[in-house]
Every structure is written in C-alpha cells, then in structure tokens.
Amino acid sequence: MEIFPEERKRYILSKLENAPKIRVTEISKKFSVSTETVRRDLDVLESEGLVKRVYGGAVKVDFHKPEPPLQNRKRVREQEKRSIAKKASELIEDGSTILLDIGTTVLELAREIKNKEDITILTNSLLAANILLERLENNHFSGGVILLGGQLSPRQYSVSGKVTEMVLDRFNVDQAFISVGGISLRNGLSDYDFDESMISRQMIRVSKETIVLADASKLETDTFCKFGSLKDVDKIVSDAPLPAPWEGNELFKDISWITT
C-alpha cells in the first residue's frame, strides 16, 4: 500500500513529541521507503520550521531549550567522548600552550593528557583544572596549569565574563580545544549559554589552531548562541565520519576531519 509523504510527516512529528530524535533508518524501515526519500521528507519539514536536521535524522526545533547541568551531561555518550578525547590528545605537542574550554568532551581530554613535556594548559573549567593539577602532581605530564579568572558559574563549574575575556587577551596560544552544542553549515559553531560562548569565541581568537571536539549528536545541529564560523576551524575530531551533505563543501576544504 502506498504511503503518501504527508502520512510520513505526521508520523515524524508525532514521534518527536515524545522522543528527542528520530532516525532516518527508523522511518525508512517503518514505511519501506529509501533513506533518500526520508531525507527529502525531513528537508521539507525543516524548510517549514517544524524539525531540525541533525546527523542521521532530525530533532524537534527548540533553540531556547536550556542545556542540562554539567553533572548530567557528563553521563551522556561517555564512551564516544572518551574516544574523541583520546584521539584529540594525540594532537598535543611537547612545548605547546593549549586552551581547554568547559565542555564534557574537553573534560575527558584533560584526563587523557599524558607523556607530554613542558606544556602549558589554560582553562576556565574548575573541574578540568582540578583533574590537570592531580595529573601534573602525579607526573603524567610536565609543565603548568593556569586557571583563568572570572565570574563563577555553579551550574557549569566554570568562570566566564568580561574578566575572563580580558585575561585571555593577554595570551598567545598554540591550540584551542573547543566543545560545541551544535555545528552546522548554516550557522557554524553554536552553544547554549551566551557567556560561555563568548569565552569559546575569545579562545579561538587568541589561538593559532582551533580544534573542535564534537560527537555525532552535535553534527548538523544548531543551538542558541552562535560563536564561531567553520572558517575559524582547523580540525574537527568526532566519533562520526564527515556527514555526506557536507562532503565537497567549500567550508571544509581547509578543515581536517579526524574520526575516532
């Protein structure tokens, strides 16, 4: 029996009322249609402002949904974040100066830094600073750790604000490891919180190289605050391959995509 596009669309919207994401493969199997047909359905729904296309499927549009507290986010996609962090740690060179922001994947990176000599690490994350201090004391790496000053955020265990931006402006840094709430062709890098996004933006500005850490759930996703362009990015480390719609795009000609 032929299933018309409108019926598939109603099914998609109904599912998204009770689930955070719907996958292309699920819809394809449900209606016995090709994945390309499903993607066209999702493209239409996105053009109507009803869903947001993400890697592998779609989510309900809700830009103003607040980000969960950091302690909650730490338990989401833990294995994927660890694999991304491990791969990202291989990009750190002896004698370099690096920046770590407050994302949970970057927090995993702090745990993976080892066998590095004479590195200086700057961060606005209280949790990352604590992890790094312990690893420095136990000789997992040599160098120093600088905790940036600023306004404390009990929700994110971090510092941000104008003071943090002013402090960052005093440094020249080799690499910035940046987390994102979302990354898309249209809006580039985005996150949930304005103040934290401005710190990530400043980190990009003072660094010679920007490395974005993004698990598959962040791809083809937009969140509330835009803070960077894909033109600012040198490398992206992800547990997923480069999304097919992004292949051949001019924005990616100078970006190295690293898959775990």
C-alpha positions in Angstrom: 0.0 0.0 0.0 1.4 3.4 -1.0 2.1 5.7 1.9 1.9 9.4 1.0 4.5 11.9 2.2 2.0 13.7 4.4 1.5 10.5 6.4 5.2 10.0 6.9 5.5 13.6 8.0 2.7 13.3 10.5 4.4 10.2 11.9 7.7 12.0 12.2 6.2 15.0 14.1 4.2 12.6 16.3 7.3 10.7 17.3 9.2 13.9 18.1 6.6 14.9 20.6 7.8 12.1 22.8 11.4 11.4 21.7 14.4 13.8 21.4 15.4 12.5 18.0 14.1 10.3 15.1 16.4 8.5 12.8 16.3 8.2 9.0 16.8 4.4 9.2 13.8 4.1 11.6 11.4 5.9 9.2 12.8 4.1 6.2 12.1 0.7 7.8 8.7 1.7 9.1 7.4 2.8 5.7 9.6 0.6 3.4 11.0 3.6 1.6 14.5 4.6 0.7 16.6 6.7 3.1 16.8 9.3 0.3 13.0 9.6 0.4 13.1 10.1 4.1 15.8 12.7 3.9 13.7 14.6 1.4 10.7 14.5 3.9 12.9 15.8 6.6 14.3 18.6 4.4 10.7 19.7 3.7 9.8 19.7 7.4 13.0 21.7 8.2 12.1 24.2 5.5 8.7 24.6 7.2 10.4 25.2 10.5 9.0 22.1 12.1 12.2 20.0 12.7 15.9 20.5 12.7 18.0 18.1 10.6 20.9 16.5 12.5 23.3 13.7 11.7 21.3 10.6 11.0 17.9 12.1 11.4 16.0 15.0 12.9 15.1 16.7 16.2 12.3 18.9 17.3 13.0 22.6 16.9 13.7 24.2 20.3 16.6 26.6 20.2 15.8 28.0 23.7 15.9 24.7 25.5 18.4 25.1 28.4 21.5 23.0 28.4 21.4 20.3 31.2 23.7 20.8 34.2 27.3 19.7 33.6 27.0 16.8 36.1 24.1 15.4 34.0 25.9 15.9 30.7 28.9 14.0 31.9 26.9 10.8 31.8 25.7 11.2 28.2 27.6 9.4 25.4 30.5 8.8 27.8 32.3 6.2 25.6 32.1 8.4 22.5 33.5 11.4 24.4 36.4 9.3 25.7 37.3 8.1 22.3 37.3 11.6 20.9 39.4 12.9 23.8 41.9 10.1 23.3 42.3 11.0 19.7 42.5 14.7 20.4 45.3 14.2 23.0 47.5 12.9 20.2 47.4 16.3 18.6 49.1 18.0 21.6 52.9 18.5 21.0 55.6 18.9 23.6 56.4 22.5 24.5 53.0 23.8 23.3 50.5 26.1 25.0 46.8 25.0 24.9 43.4 26.1 25.9 40.6 23.9 27.2 37.0 25.2 27.4 34.3 23.7 29.7 32.7 21.0 27.6 32.3 17.5 28.9 34.3 16.1 26.0 37.1 18.6 26.7 36.9 17.4 30.3 37.7 13.9 29.1 40.6 15.3 27.2 42.0 16.7 30.5 42.1 13.0 31.7 43.8 11.8 28.6 46.8 14.2 28.6 49.9 12.2 29.4 53.5 11.7 28.4 53.7 15.4 27.3 56.7 17.5 28.2 56.8 21.2 29.0 53.2 22.1 28.1 51.1 24.9 29.5 47.4 24.4 29.8 44.9 27.3 30.3 41.3 26.6 31.2 38.2 28.2 32.5 36.8 24.9 33.8 37.2 24.3 37.5 36.8 20.5 37.0 39.4 20.4 34.3 41.8 22.4 36.4 41.4 20.0 39.3 42.0 17.0 37.1 45.0 18.6 35.5 46.5 19.5 38.8 46.3 16.0 40.0 47.8 14.6 36.8 50.6 17.2 37.0 51.4 16.2 40.6 51.5 12.5 39.5 53.9 13.3 36.7 51.5 12.3 33.8 52.9 15.4 32.0 55.2 18.2 32.8 54.6 22.0 32.5 52.0 24.2 34.1 48.3 24.8 34.5 46.6 28.2 34.5 43.1 28.6 35.8 41.6 31.7 34.2 39.8 34.2 36.4 36.3 35.5 36.1 32.7 35.2 37.3 32.0 31.8 38.8 29.2 29.6 37.4 27.9 27.0 40.0 25.9 25.3 37.2 28.8 24.7 34.9 31.7 24.7 37.4 33.5 27.4 35.3 34.4 31.0 35.1 33.3 33.4 32.4 32.5 37.1 31.7 34.5 40.2 30.8 37.3 39.5 33.2 37.9 36.1 31.6 37.9 37.6 28.2 40.4 40.3 29.3 42.7 37.7 30.8 42.6 35.5 27.6 43.5 38.5 25.5 46.9 38.6 27.3 48.0 35.2 25.9 49.2 33.8 22.6 48.2 30.1 22.4 49.1 27.3 20.0 45.9 25.3 20.2 42.4 25.7 21.5 40.3 22.6 22.1 36.7 23.7 21.8 33.4 21.9 22.6 30.1 22.8 20.9 26.4 22.5 21.5 26.0 22.2 17.7 27.8 22.6 14.4 26.1 23.2 11.1 26.9 24.5 7.6 24.5 27.5 8.0 25.4 28.7 11.5 28.8 27.3 12.2 29.6 26.7 15.8 27.0 27.3 18.5 26.3 26.6 22.1 23.6 27.1 24.7 24.9 29.8 27.0 25.9 33.3 25.8 28.6 34.0 28.4 30.3 30.6 27.9 30.0 31.0 24.1 31.8 34.3 24.2 34.7 32.7 26.1 35.0 30.0 23.4 35.0 32.7 20.8 37.8 34.5 22.5 39.8 31.3 22.8 39.5 30.8 19.1 40.7 34.4 18.5 43.9 34.0 20.6 44.9 30.6 19.3 46.9 29.7 16.2 44.9 26.5 15.7 41.3 25.7 16.6 40.3 22.0 17.2 36.6 21.3 17.7 35.5 18.2 19.6 32.0 17.1 18.6 30.3 13.8 19.0 27.7 12.7 16.4 24.8 14.2 18.3 26.2 17.7 17.7 26.5 17.4 13.9 24.0 19.3 11.7 22.6 20.8 14.9 22.1 24.5 15.9 21.9 25.8 19.5 21.0 29.2 20.8 24.3 31.2 20.6 26.5 31.4 17.5 30.1 31.9 18.4 32.3 30.9 15.5 32.4 30.2 11.8 33.6 27.0 10.2 36.3 29.2 8.6 37.8 29.6 12.1 38.2 25.8 12.5 41.4 23.9 11.6 40.5 20.4 12.8 37.3 18.5 13.9 37.5 15.4 16.0 34.4 13.2 16.0 33.2 9.7 16.5 31.3 10.0 13.2 32.5 10.5 9.7 32.1 13.7 7.8 28.3 13.9 7.0 27.5 13.1 3.4 25.8 16.5 2.8 29.0 18.3 3.9 31.3 16.4 1.5 32.8 18.7 -1.1 31.5 21.9 0.6 33.9 24.8 0.3 33.8 25.4 4.0 35.6 22.0 4.6 38.4 22.3 2.1 40.8 23.6 4.8 39.4 21.6 7.7 41.0 18.3 8.7 38.2 15.8 9.8 39.5 13.2 12.2 37.3 10.2 13.0 38.0 8.1 16.1 
